[in-house]
Amino acid sequence: MIAIQNLSKRFGKLTVLNHVHLACNKGECIALVGPNGCGKTTLIKSLLGMVVPTEGEILFQGKSIKNDFAYRKHIGYMPQIGRYPENMTIGQVITMIKHLRASETDLDEELLEQFDLQSLFDKRMGTLSGGTTQKVSAVLAFLFNPDVLILDEPTAGLDPLASETLEAKILEEKQKGKLILITSHVLSELDDLVTQLIFMQDGNVVFHKSMEALKVESGEKKIAKAIANILKQQAA
Amino acid sequence: MKKIIPFIVLDILKNKTVLLYTLLLAAFAWSAFALEDNSSKGLLTLLNIVLLTVPMVSILFATIYIYNSAEFIELLLSQPIQRKTIWTSLFVGLSLSLVAGFLVGVGIPILLFAPPDVGLMMLAVGCLISAVFTAIAFLGAILTRDKAKGIGISILLWLYFAVLFDGLVLFLTFQFSEYPIEKGMVAISALSPIDMARILMLLHLDVSAMMGYTGAVFKDFFGTIFGLFLSFGVLLLWITGPFLLSLSRFKHKDL
């Protein structure tokens, strides 16, 4: 569904992405992990067209996303730190995005109800706590029933209850056969969700493996340990 | 585009700066006409005030607004909307709000006190100048990520067009006063939208008779229909030029 070919991004002299090749297919739930500053967010932002790559191409359903924008209606994006116009209320932001998308598909307002955001509709975005802002981002990402979900650190800043709600929602969407791309530092929470794992370091993709292969190769059940083992093997 | 502009205009109106700007302009305009006994003099006073405040408020407000909309732009970019649409909507929304502020503030007294032909011309020039400096603000704001630097660039640009350019022209006129430079002066005036607007207005007021030989050459040029259209054309170029330049940069900007 998404094919990344030879993608590079340089900010001045700093190389953030270095000839990245990746292929992501429908029904997969992919975890994008790696140390801070390894290029995860830049990769995601390139997928969304927010960062213009220096080199290489990204194909979405076989079509290059360069100078295209319509493909974004198939993507739900939840940013790491959601930034919203401070003067708008939660209700206005959601109404505006609905209005802009004018989507024909049914809206998925399940999260909106589960997070009980309706009671906060009149609150201004500028006055919200980090967690509530994340909830708004999550609601917007899932609202239009997109085929692809890109979640950048989805549970960072959420309380345990909300985290659990969100994880259940991700699982539900995964079972519907959507492509889900998650980045996260908290590896344990990914254990029962992901089917594939991409490990990045210094702008390079170190490996891209399915979870079964990873577990067999490393002989570990937990993601964190499995990664550590693979890395040790590669270094040796 | 039609879907985004209402949200932007609504947001600007909530901001109250434009409201304050309107009230300020209204106060200037009413007092200019009330203090002068003939409307032509009142219009001249108002012209000077307008040509100083409108560019300044337009460029500063637009620059600050663009930087403050960073979140808004980011939010829209993750949606299926073209970059071109976002940037153009922002420009149209801002220009419309500033033009509306100008028209309400200055328009009512002008229509009441000034002769209609010169009055309407003044309003048209004011609207164009608002849009010109909004466009220049867009160009300044896209050049740098840093808000303080961006506002600095805006202030410098305004200072250049409002004050420094006149000084340069005066200097050149003195240096080359031995030569027949009158025709060249017409061309040079096109390099600053404020000067263009000022000359255009002055020549349609009675005071143009006091401008000597250069004034006569100007009158020969700007006084004709052709000159009038050409100068409005130049002002339109001052809007589209900077804006399109900023748009082409925005299309490749990393956010």
Contacts between the chains, C-beta under 8 A, distances in Angstrom:
chain1	res1	chain2	res2	distance
A	11	B	254	7.6
A	45	B	254	7.8
A	45	B	255	7.5
A	48	B	77	7.1
A	48	B	78	5.4
A	49	B	77	7.1
A	49	B	83	8.0
A	50	B	74	7.3
A	50	B	77	5.2
A	50	B	78	7.0
A	50	B	254	7.2
A	50	B	255	4.7
A	51	B	254	4.6
A	51	B	255	7.2
A	52	B	252	5.3
A	52	B	253	7.6
A	52	B	254	6.1
A	69	B	80	5.6
A	69	B	81	6.2
A	69	B	82	4.7
A	69	B	83	7.4
A	70	B	80	5.6
A	71	B	80	7.4
A	72	B	78	6.9
A	72	B	79	6.3
A	72	B	80	4.1
A	72	B	81	7.8
A	73	B	79	7.9
A	73	B	80	3.9
A	75	B	78	7.7
A	77	B	78	4.4
A	79	B	74	7.8
A	79	B	78	7.3
A	83	B	70	7.3
A	83	B	71	3.9
A	83	B	74	5.6
A	83	B	75	7.3
A	84	B	71	5.5
A	84	B	72	7.9
A	84	B	75	6.0
A	85	B	11	6.9
A	85	B	69	7.2
A	85	B	71	5.5
A	85	B	72	4.5
A	85	B	75	7.2
A	86	B	71	7.3
A	87	B	11	6.1
A	87	B	14	6.0
A	87	B	15	7.7
A	88	B	11	7.4
A	93	B	75	7.6
A	96	B	7	5.7
A	97	B	75	7.7
A	97	B	79	6.5
A	99	B	3	5.9
A	100	B	3	5.6
A	100	B	4	7.1
A	100	B	76	7.4
A	100	B	79	5.7
A	100	B	81	6.5
A	101	B	79	6.4
A	101	B	80	6.9
A	102	B	3	7.9
